[in-house]
Amino acid sequence: MVKQIVTIIILAICVAANGQVSQGGQPMPESFSIDAVQLHVARPAMASQMALAGKATSQPLRFADPIYTNFTPQNSGTWETDVNGYNVWRLAVKSEGAKSLNLIFDKFYLSDNDKLFVYNPQRTHVLGAFTKENNKQSKIFAIAPVAGDEIIVELQTKQSIDYNHEIVLSEVNHDFLGVHGYLKRQSDFGDSGKCNIDASSESICSDEVRRAVCKIITDGKYLCSGTMVNSTDQTGNPMFLTAGHCVTNNSGTLFDYTAQTIIFFFNYESYSSDPVVNGTDAQTVSGAELLAYVENMDFALLQMTEAPQESYRPYLAGWTRDETITNPVFSVHHPWGDVKKIAISKDAPVNATYNAQSYGGVSFLENIHWQVAQWERGVTEGGSSGSGLFTEDQLLIGNLSGGSAYCGNPVDDYYVRFNQAWSNNAEKAKSLSSWLSPDDDALNKLDGRELSDYKRITHLNEAKKASVVYDNDFNGSWSGHNDRNDLAFASSFYDVESAKIGGVYIVPGKAEFSAQTINVKIWDNDNGAPGDVLWSEDNIPISSLSKNRETLINLSQPLEVTNAFFAGVELTYAANVDTFSVYMSDISAEEGDNRAFIKQTDGDWVEFNNVHPSGNKSTYWIDVLASDAVFVGIGDIPTSVSENYVKIVNNPIKTGEISFKTNLRLLESVEVFSVNGSKLQHINMSAITEGSFSVRNLPPGLYLLRFSAKNESVVKRVVINR
């Protein structure tokens, strides 16, 4: 299969001389154009052919070739002085034919007030600002791929031009496979096989486990997968388990340098399958420290050198050291760097020997692997290396070492057993126990842990379906540019009593190249309609957005709201063309009120269901990231918004029995509250996905139900009407 790709040594032409967590902001305007340094990669076609041919080897997926450089502000690029109080250094590099470019700095150490950006010439893809907050002890820093074959590095500094800036760009990596999300097909965002399944579409995998899984790029050239893992250390250190061969070079030599170059991608997944929507790939962390590694067991435990932001919603997966597994298992991974996929085996894995070798030609130890004899749904491929194997209880039991599976041949994958990597080796640097449970190496199981209070609040209908709604009476859509000249579109969060808003997601159904811009806004509530602007991110180029790809706009500081609010987009009409729209979701069959509001050309806000001929309730696909969310009618009862769902089958309730369906895993209880927050009933549940319970003792009226699983809850409103 294409799980690992043959590596060949590429001779690059050296030109000119021989965490990615960003702080926001924008590059400076250019007063003059700069010429790009032309780079050349040796034999890229051969590298591509070798990559595509290496379908059954024991190495990570190679997607890029290196071009080694020695660019510094002292020997390359151009300077512009005194621009808004800064001196600005820019370096443009181009490698013709590259699908994307990514960078590695062997020396990266910024001074106070320094800001560094990396972007494409059109400025539609901007990374940064990186500041002194991104400085690392090693001074090594890797920056994620930017689409296209030309990239600009910009340093804004208050130091003089003659200052000895500690910046050395040592490597530009030329992507020959086109794995970057900006280049994915609209209907299939990666090159992974057609039999792969989006992880978000399968209820066997919890939202928490998905958030523990990351795509990683190592050395700027290789793609793998892995899982954040929990430890008994209550500090919540961001530890990460992947395959050993993902952190070694082609001779089998282990380098701390490789760990320092790793870029971790969080939440790169398709949140909806109808339509298929590409997840954000902007949530990244750069750099790690290698904690434990064993070549002949093919595992590596890392610790990220900077903590992922809370808005990434990171989760540390739980694990078990059970010697025997009796239930179905699943693996969550990024085949070919694609959005998060899942492979499911209805049969339990068995202890086995994987007859393969490491990079350095070392045979793997006997009986240290789980064998998945056959996948019932989905497979693994190149880029899946290092991904976790999980039980139905959402506990990690191993990481992918290799195997034979691919679409059409879903058999024989091998995962390093967590229980073998635990303490098979006595040396601290060769055991998981020393890092995950240093005070109790006999610990058999540990549950997962949240590292963030943020939840994604969405109002898509429960099937997660969305569309762009057009009308025969005018050109354009009901959620973007149109002949009605509608000015803005907002979704109501009328049921929020208070929250801290950290970000806004918008999901375009259309975003064509255009000079036009949009503003993303949050409004307060003015008698049930958008009122004053509480926050705004203005002049976002439509050309920086993509159809069927969600965009997350982070707030520089969380916005505290103490009432209902609205989030949405405001349009400009520089040209009378249909260039932009956001998706909508029909919620006419859902409980609750219409959420979609339109600001008409006269400045008045109207509800969608009052102006659309159907009269249907709707919502725009505009979600928010929120922490400490409290919802109307629940008072001080702690609750959260879940990405999973509960469907009340027979609302309003006329029989005295409430029937429901849910994809919450391990459902533990249902609580019934009055609208003033008083708890009236508590019903124990036993991990069922559909059922019913009696409320015959309650009088007619409005009630709130809280369905609680192990790690999350969903609140629903019902009306009892006899």
Summary of the structure (lengths in Angstrom):
residues: 722
radius of gyration: 26.1
end to end distance: 60.3
largest distance: 82.9
contacts: 2615
relative contact order: 0.10
helix: 9%
strand: 44%
